[in-house]
Amino acid sequence: MDASLALQYAIIAIAVVVSAWVVLKKQFPGPVRKARIALALPLLREGRAAWQQKLGRWIAPAGSLVNGRIAGKDCGGCDGCG
């Protein structure tokens, strides 16, 4: 396999993954949000490396973090719960 053919396949694969992600976010926003929270929670636990916590904050949906923890869906962000 030529390097140019491998590069072409890699570019097409990236385009397919990005396209699938956009469709999932548009068509199924609730399950995508739950999946992002499920992926982010283990990375945000205390004792994790700094890069893992940073990755967890990046994966977590916007507005769902309160003091470095994932907030509930009814949370107003005031940190009065705990």
VOBA-1610 file (N, C-alpha, C; in pm, whole numbers, padded with zeros to 5 digits, always signed):
BEGIN
Met+00085-00118+00000Met+00000+00000+00000Met+00090+00124+00000Asp+00061+00213-00090Asp+00136+00338-00097Asp+00106+00425+00024Ala+00199+00511+00055Ala+00178+00604+00166Ala+00066+00702+00133Ser+00056+00740+00006Ser-00049+00834-00033Ser-00188+00771-00021Leu-00197+00641-00051Leu-00326+00571-00037Leu-00363+00558+00110Ala-00264+00529+00194Ala-00289+00520+00338Ala-00333+00655+00394Leu-00270+00762+00347Leu-00308+00896+00390Leu-00451+00929+00347Gln-00486+00888+00226Gln-00622+00911+00176Gln-00724+00837+00262Tyr-00696+00711+00295Tyr-00786+00635+00382Tyr-00797+00698+00520Ala-00687+00748+00573Ala-00690+00810+00705Ala-00775+00937+00703Ile-00761+01018+00599Ile-00840+01140+00589Ile-00989+01109+00576Ile-01021+01007+00496Ile-01162+00967+00481Ile-01217+00914+00613Ala-01137+00836+00686Ala-01183+00783+00815Ala-01210+00896+00914Ile-01123+00995+00916Ile-01143+01110+01006Ile-01270+01185+00968Ala-01293+01204+00837Ala-01413+01273+00791Ala-01539+01196+00829Val-01536+01064+00820Val-01652+00983+00857Val-01679+00992+01006Val-01576+00988+01089Val-01594+00996+01234Val-01649+01133+01273Val-01595+01239+01216Val-01645+01374+01246Val-01790+01388+01202Ser-01823+01338+01084Ser-01960+01344+01034Ser-02056+01267+01125Ala-02015+01148+01168Ala-02100+01069+01257Ala-02120+01141+01390Trp-02017+01207+01442Trp-02028+01281+01568Trp-02127+01396+01555Val-02121+01468+01443Val-02213+01581+01421Val-02357+01530+01414Val-02380+01421+01343Val-02515+01366+01332Val-02565+01320+01469Leu-02479+01252+01546Leu-02520+01208+01680Leu-02557+01325+01769Lys-02477+01432+01766Lys-02507+01549+01849Lys-02637+01616+01808Lys-02667+01618+01679Lys-02789+01682+01631Lys-02913+01597+01658Gln-02902+01467+01637Gln-03018+01379+01646Gln-03043+01323+01786Phe-02937+01303+01863Phe-02949+01242+01995Phe-02871+01320+02100Pro-02911+01444+02130Pro-02832+01525+02224Pro-02831+01470+02366Gly-02940+01412+02412Gly-02946+01359+02549Gly-02850+01242+02571Pro-02858+01138+02488Pro-02764+01026+02506Pro-02617+01066+02487Val-02591+01159+02397Val-02453+01204+02378Val-02403+01275+02504Arg-02489+01357+02565Arg-02451+01427+02689Arg-02425+01326+02801Lys-02511+01226+02813Lys-02492+01123+02917Lys-02363+01045+02893Ala-02332+01015+02766Ala-02210+00942+02735Ala-02087+01026+02767Arg-02093+01157+02738Arg-01979+01244+02770Arg-01959+01252+02921Ile-02067+01259+02998Ile-02056+01262+03143Ile-01999+01131+03195Ala-02046+01019+03138Ala-01996+00888+03181Ala-01848+00872+03151Leu-01800+00931+03042Leu-01659+00925+03010Leu-01576+01020+03097Ala-01634+01135+03132Ala-01559+01236+03206Ala-01548+01205+03355Leu-01650+01147+03414Leu-01649+01124+03559Leu-01528+01045+03610Pro-01493+00931+03550Pro-01376+00859+03602Pro-01246+00939+03589Leu-01239+01026+03490Leu-01117+01105+03471Leu-01106+01218+03572Leu-01216+01261+03632Leu-01216+01374+03724Leu-01201+01335+03870Arg-01187+01207+03899Arg-01173+01164+04038Arg-01043+01214+04098Glu-01047+01234+04228Glu-00926+01278+04299Glu-00820+01170+04288Gly-00697+01213+04280Gly-00587+01118+04269Gly-00547+01089+04126Arg-00624+01135+04030Arg-00587+01117+03889Arg-00479+01217+03852Ala-00405+01183+03749Ala-00301+01273+03700Ala-00364+01401+03647Ala-00287+01507+03647Ala-00339+01637+03603Ala-00387+01632+03458Trp-00315+01559+03372Trp-00355+01554+03232Trp-00487+01478+03216Gln-00512+01379+03303Gln-00638+01306+03297Gln-00754+01394+03340Gln-00733+01474+03445Gln-00838+01565+03490Gln-00865+01672+03386Lys-00762+01720+03320Lys-00780+01819+03214Lys-00858+01759+03097Leu-00827+01634+03061Leu-00901+01565+02955Leu-01046+01545+02997Gly-01070+01512+03123Gly-01206+01496+03173Gly-01286+01624+03166Arg-01224+01738+03198Arg-01292+01867+03187Arg-01322+01901+03042Trp-01232+01861+02952Trp-01253+01888+02809Trp-01367+01802+02754Ile-01378+01677+02800Ile-01482+01586+02753Ile-01618+01624+02812Ala-01621+01669+02935Ala-01748+01700+03004Ala-01827+01805+02927Pro-01959+01789+02921Pro-02041+01889+02853Pro-02030+02026+02920Ala-02047+02128+02842Ala-02036+02265+02892Ala-02142+02291+02999Gly-02103+02358+03105Gly-02197+02395+03210Gly-02229+02284+03306Ser-02159+02171+03296Ser-02194+02060+03385Ser-02094+02044+03500Leu-01994+02130+03506Leu-01894+02120+03613Leu-01916+02228+03718Val-01913+02187+03845Val-01918+02280+03957Val-01804+02240+04049Asn-01708+02329+04064Asn-01590+02304+04147Asn-01519+02175+04109Gly-01504+02152+03977Gly-01430+02036+03930Gly-01508+01907+03934Arg-01636+01913+03970Arg-01719+01793+03972Arg-01837+01812+03877Ile-01887+01702+03824Ile-02002+01709+03735Ile-02127+01735+03818Ala-02203+01837+03780Ala-02323+01875+03852Ala-02443+01797+03799Gly-02546+01787+03878Gly-02668+01723+03836Gly-02743+01806+03734Lys-02844+01746+03670Lys-02914+01817+03564Lys-02994+01935+03616Asp-03033+01935+03745Asp-03111+02043+03802Asp-03024+02142+03879Cys-02894+02130+03867Cys-02803+02215+03943Cys-02798+02354+03883Gly-02803+02454+03969Gly-02794+02591+03925Gly-02651+02644+03929Gly-02558+02565+03979Gly-02420+02605+03981Gly-02379+02688+04101Cys-02463+02693+04205Cys-02431+02778+04321Cys-02343+02707+04422Asp-02322+02577+04406Asp-02242+02494+04497Asp-02302+02492+04638Gly-02433+02500+04647Gly-02499+02495+04777Gly-02534+02353+04820Cys-02509+02255+04735Cys-02549+02116+04764Cys-02447+02042+04849Gly-02324+02082+04842Gly-02231+01996+04912Gly-02112+02066+04959
//
